[in-house]
Amino acid sequence: VQVVESGGGLVQPGGSLRLSCAASGFTFSAYAMGWFRQAPGKEREFVAAINWSGGNTDHAYSVNVKGRFTISRDNAKNMVYLQMNSLKPEDTAVYYCAADLNLGTPLSRDGGRYKLWGQGTQDTVSS
């Protein structure tokens, strides 16, 4: 049972990155998925979440990324993605994928509700 992130790297301000998260060992399509991040010296913060169906009304975003980041999922491939556009230096962080292994609950921004976490991928936005 795991989730594994990929796609991090170094990008200039204003650039884009796409993070991927591969899930295995559980019924991926039944659960909400989230992205969180942690910058050096700061607490982990919510970035985005998507419910099991991935429909247009089943997303949540941090105010810090809304309009720039897009979360999506492909239940056939057990994948969740985070498309990050118009990146800023303050987006620099380790980004974590997480699975909310609770059935039938509202979409959550609370990291404490997410039971399965990846190792993280470093994203650095710098010129």
Secondary structure, DSSP 8 states (H G I E B T S, - for coil): -EEEEE--EEE-TT--EEEEEEEESS-GGGSEEEEEEE-TTS--EEEEEE-SS--TTSEEE-TTTBTTEEEEEETTTTEEEEEE-S--GGG-EEEEEEEE--TT------GGG--EE---EEEEE--
